[in-house]
Amino acid sequence: MLPGFYRRESEFHTVHLRLKQQPCPHCKRTGALILHGYLHGYDLTKVNKRMIRGHRIFCSNRNRRRGCGRTFSVVLAVLLKRFVVQTSHLWSFLRNIVDGMNTFQAFNTDKIPLSRTSIYRLYKRVYFHQSSIRSLLLKRSAPPRDIQQRNPLIKTIRHIQLAFKRRTNPPAAFQYHFQRSFL
């Protein structure tokens, strides 16, 4: 099975070496996957700079190959799929919410240039994905028992902390461990 996330380029290199033996996630055919280039995106920490976010893989249907012709991506675990925000920024945002800051204050501590509407959309995305996040976290560890909190988001954040307590970036560890996007 092909991973959806990887930690380092050296780790992706081993994925690349075994690409021909892997089935396509769409059509399930083996032998048609080829590397299709980089997945680029913007880096919020550097103004107007683009960065490599991952790799694109193509299920080739050209010449004698019988693939489906679709592409998919394998992304660095420290990045969120379909988001400009990195997992480290998301984690500091979530920690600030646990510390009692409101949504806008919690995100502005990182000095990331996002509009208020983008920040609130990100908050809503995390809030509405809690059930899928918690159900995956239950496979790794039991929820913390000493939480006397009414806010379910704070309970979810504490559960992430407990499940990946030795990690500095739990959302990235979540993505790599479960091979699923955090949001």
C-alpha positions as CSV (number, residue, x, y, z in Angstrom):
1,M,0.0,0.0,0.0
2,L,1.3,3.4,-0.9
3,P,1.7,5.9,1.9
4,G,-0.2,9.2,1.7
5,F,2.4,11.0,3.9
6,Y,6.1,10.8,4.4
7,R,8.5,12.4,6.8
8,R,11.7,13.0,4.7
9,E,12.9,12.8,1.1
10,S,15.0,9.8,1.9
11,E,11.9,8.0,3.0
12,F,10.1,8.9,-0.2
13,H,13.0,7.6,-2.1
14,T,12.2,4.1,-0.9
15,V,8.6,4.6,-1.9
16,H,9.8,5.7,-5.4
17,L,11.9,2.6,-5.7
18,R,8.9,0.3,-5.1
19,L,6.4,2.3,-7.2
20,K,6.1,-0.3,-10.0
21,Q,5.2,-3.0,-7.5
22,Q,2.4,-1.0,-5.9
23,P,-1.2,-1.0,-7.1
24,C,-2.9,2.2,-8.1
25,P,-5.3,3.4,-5.4
26,H,-7.9,4.2,-8.0
27,C,-7.9,1.3,-10.5
28,K,-5.9,-1.2,-8.4
29,R,-3.6,-2.1,-11.4
30,T,0.0,-2.9,-10.7
31,G,2.9,-1.8,-12.8
32,A,1.5,1.5,-14.2
33,L,2.6,4.0,-11.5
34,I,5.3,6.5,-12.4
35,L,6.6,9.6,-10.7
36,H,4.9,12.6,-12.2
37,G,6.8,15.5,-10.6
38,Y,6.6,17.6,-7.5
39,L,3.6,19.1,-5.7
40,H,4.3,22.8,-5.2
41,G,2.7,25.3,-2.9
42,Y,3.2,28.5,-1.1
43,D,5.2,28.8,2.2
44,L,3.5,31.1,4.6
45,T,6.7,31.6,6.6
46,K,8.4,33.2,3.6
47,V,6.6,35.8,1.6
48,N,5.9,34.8,-2.0
49,K,8.1,31.8,-1.8
50,R,7.0,28.4,-3.2
51,M,8.0,25.1,-1.6
52,I,7.9,21.5,-2.5
53,R,4.9,20.0,-0.6
54,G,5.2,16.5,-1.9
55,H,5.3,14.3,-5.1
56,R,2.7,13.6,-7.7
57,I,2.3,10.0,-9.0
58,F,0.6,9.1,-12.3
59,C,-1.1,5.9,-13.2
60,S,0.1,5.8,-16.8
61,N,-2.3,4.9,-19.6
62,R,0.1,5.8,-22.3
63,N,1.5,3.5,-24.9
64,R,1.0,-0.1,-23.8
65,R,0.4,0.6,-20.1
66,R,-3.2,-0.1,-19.0
67,G,-3.5,2.4,-16.1
68,C,-6.4,4.7,-15.4
69,G,-4.6,7.9,-16.3
70,R,-5.3,9.5,-12.9
71,T,-2.8,11.2,-10.6
72,F,-2.6,11.4,-6.8
73,S,-0.2,13.0,-4.4
74,V,2.1,11.8,-1.5
75,V,2.6,14.8,0.8
76,L,5.1,15.7,3.5
77,A,3.6,14.9,6.9
78,V,4.4,18.4,8.3
79,L,2.0,19.9,5.7
80,L,-1.8,19.8,5.6
81,K,-3.3,18.6,2.3
82,R,-5.2,21.4,0.4
83,F,-4.1,24.0,3.0
84,V,-1.4,26.6,3.1
85,V,-1.1,26.3,6.8
86,Q,1.5,23.9,8.2
87,T,0.8,21.4,11.0
88,S,3.2,23.2,13.3
89,H,1.1,26.4,12.9
90,L,-2.1,24.4,13.4
91,W,-0.7,22.8,16.6
92,S,0.4,26.1,18.2
93,F,-3.1,27.5,17.3
94,L,-4.8,24.5,19.0
95,R,-2.5,24.8,22.1
96,N,-3.4,28.5,22.3
97,I,-7.1,27.6,22.3
98,V,-6.5,25.2,25.2
99,D,-4.7,28.1,27.0
100,G,-7.9,30.1,26.8
101,M,-7.3,32.5,23.9
102,N,-10.1,33.3,21.4
103,T,-9.9,32.0,17.9
104,F,-8.3,35.1,16.3
105,Q,-5.8,35.7,19.1
106,A,-4.8,32.1,19.1
107,F,-3.7,32.2,15.5
108,N,-2.2,35.7,15.5
109,T,0.6,34.6,17.9
110,D,2.5,33.0,14.9
111,K,2.3,36.1,12.8
112,I,0.9,34.2,9.8
113,P,-0.6,36.5,7.2
114,L,-4.2,35.0,7.0
115,S,-7.4,36.9,7.0
116,R,-9.9,36.6,9.8
117,T,-12.3,34.6,7.6
118,S,-9.5,32.1,6.8
119,I,-8.7,31.6,10.5
120,Y,-12.4,31.0,11.4
121,R,-12.8,28.6,8.4
122,L,-9.8,26.6,9.7
123,Y,-11.3,26.6,13.2
124,K,-14.6,25.3,11.9
125,R,-12.8,22.6,9.8
126,V,-11.0,21.4,13.0
127,Y,-14.2,21.6,15.0
128,F,-16.3,19.6,12.5
129,H,-13.6,16.9,12.0
130,Q,-13.4,16.1,15.7
131,S,-15.4,12.9,15.4
132,S,-13.1,11.4,12.7
133,I,-10.0,12.6,14.6
134,R,-11.2,11.1,17.9
135,S,-12.3,7.8,16.4
136,L,-8.8,7.3,14.9
137,L,-7.1,8.5,18.2
138,L,-9.1,5.8,20.1
139,K,-7.2,3.2,18.1
140,R,-3.9,4.5,19.5
141,S,-4.8,5.5,23.1
142,A,-7.7,5.9,25.5
143,P,-8.9,9.4,26.1
144,P,-7.6,11.3,29.1
145,R,-9.7,10.7,32.2
146,D,-8.9,13.8,34.2
147,I,-10.4,16.4,31.8
148,Q,-13.1,18.5,33.6
149,Q,-13.9,20.5,30.4
150,R,-17.1,21.1,28.6
151,N,-15.6,22.2,25.4
152,P,-15.3,19.1,23.1
153,L,-12.5,20.7,21.1
154,I,-10.3,21.1,24.1
155,K,-11.0,17.4,24.9
156,T,-9.9,16.5,21.4
157,I,-6.7,18.6,21.7
158,R,-5.9,16.9,25.0
159,H,-6.5,13.5,23.5
160,I,-4.1,14.3,20.6
161,Q,-1.5,15.4,23.2
162,L,-1.9,12.2,25.1
163,A,-1.8,10.0,22.0
164,F,1.4,11.6,20.7
165,K,2.9,12.9,23.9
166,R,6.6,12.5,22.8
167,R,6.1,14.4,19.6
168,T,6.7,18.1,19.2
169,N,4.2,18.3,16.3
170,P,1.2,15.9,17.1
171,P,-0.8,16.7,13.9
172,A,2.1,15.7,11.7
173,A,2.6,12.5,13.8
174,F,-1.2,11.8,13.5
175,Q,-1.0,12.1,9.7
176,Y,2.1,9.9,9.4
177,H,0.8,7.3,11.9
178,F,-2.7,6.9,10.4
179,Q,-1.7,7.9,6.8
180,R,-4.8,10.1,6.8
181,S,-5.2,13.8,6.6
182,F,-5.7,15.6,9.9
183,L,-8.4,17.8,8.3
